[in-house]
Amino acid sequence: MESGPAIFAGAVFALFGGGLLTWTATRLRRREPVAEDVSQVASAALASLAAVAALAAGVWCFMRL
């Protein structure tokens, strides 16, 4: 993979994953719903899983440099 696109993709994945993880933790700390009309546990678990997957994709992109 070329370094330019890998850096861009890694930064996008890392920022999205970090932002989603921060947003989810903030919503849970305030006891606000993460998603409308969905179980609090299920929505928090799915959002956290997506955030960790995005962070892992960002790390993978940076490791390919």
Phi, psi and omega in degrees: 000140178290154187288325181298304178296328179293320178294316180297311181296318178297320179293319180296312179298317182294317179294318179296313181297316179294319178295317179294321179293318178296316180297316180296316180296322179294317179297320180291321181296324179275359182060036175260155181291141176280324177219149180287139174057031178228152177303138181300319181291315182295316181292322178293320180293316181293319178294320179293321177297317178295321179294316179294323177295319178294319177296320178295321177295322176296317178296319178298319179297318180290330179287339181280356181291000000 
